[in-house]
Amino acid sequence: MPITVKKQFSKDFTLQEPINDQGIEKALAILKSGKLHRYNVEQNEKGETALLEEEFAAYMGKKYCLSCASCGSAMYLALKSAGVKPGDKVLCNAYTLAPVPGAIENSGADIELVEIIDDYTIDLDDLEAKASEAKWFMLSHMRGHITNMDRIMEVCNANDLVLIEDCAHTMGATWDGKKSGSFGKVGCFSTQTYKHMNSGEGGLLVTDDPDLIARAIIYSGSYMLYKRHTSRPDMDAFETLKTMVPNYSCRMDNLRAAILRPQLEVLDVRCGRWNQRYRQLEQGLIKIRGISCPKRDPRENYVGSSIQFSLIGQDEVTIKQFLSRCMNQGVELKWFGNKEPVGFTSSYSSWKYFGRLPNLVNTRRILAAMCDMRIPLTFNEADCKLIIEIIKDVAQIVLK
Ligand SMILES: Cc1ncc(COP(=O)(O)O)c(C=O)c1O
């Protein structure tokens, strides 16, 4: 009998590329100046944070941008600034991550979860059925899966639904040529380490609405220094709000902004590099018996910084064996079907703080089969090839 040596992958699935040299130089300059706070600037000087806001608004084709402490805080400020009141109902796709329901709960609103379909995007028919019951809609482009935005806008317009986009996983992505995050009244982005720009923690909010951005700026903790924002409407917009909107202290600082600005310059190039890796992995995975990847709409120009696939028709024991064998060979996969929330793969059944949890039959079935893998840019073509080989070997042994 020939002895087969098990293949082993040894790279770290959480290792991002280092901050680029320009970012490090800018960060050092900020550190040497000691002026880390965004409002610690000279008269008429634009700080790094204000410049980042101008540049990200221009990148997005939006009038205004606000930098925040995180995407979670940006979503919270977006909801509050749009006018969400305690007890209001916010629609949200049930496949998303904990900071999204967290932001909704933080605003005092109630959540109405919407089913997903087999390609992991929101169920537009279920959305349509629930649309007349709510005024607000938080659409999370979870793991970068963008639904048919033309239909989303039709449903929103027909039902006076205010759309807020969670673009934590779609920075740099487009639907039919239009940037993700520019469809809704407001778009929210993350710059946390595992996202498309990395400042450790951080968030960005974009909108064209002068009242919304004025409120968000004051909520974010501008004290009476909102004049130092340069991505803002005229000062009149703040006059009636300045004593009516509280300070929630969700600011970004100049150090993070300094690290992010040079990353924005190369964002589109990096998105292309993610997609090369994604397509290689997808092409390999779809050929493996028992594994299915979602079919993606040609209008969806996604950013493949992670990949999801389903183990169709496999029971829990088999899926757990599959995951643990992959892990033993160094391929770290997450699973959305866990009964208990593990790591980042929370499922909606763990948001018990909302009280009642609906039984979303399709979402449960889809999550029960769904695996998730990060694709850091530190992985090269040979790494992706080895990952496919390992998953294939394991699938042949384990999957039914
Ligand atoms: C889908 C989704 N939305 C929002 C967030 C919140 O981002 P942040 O960590 O910047 O608050 C995350 C974080 O991972 C996320 O995965």
The ligand as a Gaussian input file, in Angstrom:
#p B3LYP/6-31G(d) Opt

LIG

0 1
 C      -21.601000      42.451000       8.640000
 C      -20.950000      43.364000       9.614000
 N      -21.498000      44.559000       9.843000
 C      -20.968000      45.426000      10.731000
 C      -19.827000      45.123000      11.421000
 C      -19.332000      46.100000      12.438000
 O      -18.075000      46.559000      12.191000
 P      -17.182000      47.134000      13.403000
 O      -16.423000      45.991000      13.934000
 O      -16.332000      48.162000      12.707000
 O      -18.111000      47.759000      14.378000
 C      -19.199000      43.909000      11.214000
 C      -17.967000      43.573000      11.936000
 O      -17.311000      42.600000      11.741000
 C      -19.771000      43.005000      10.280000
 O      -19.212000      41.802000      10.060000

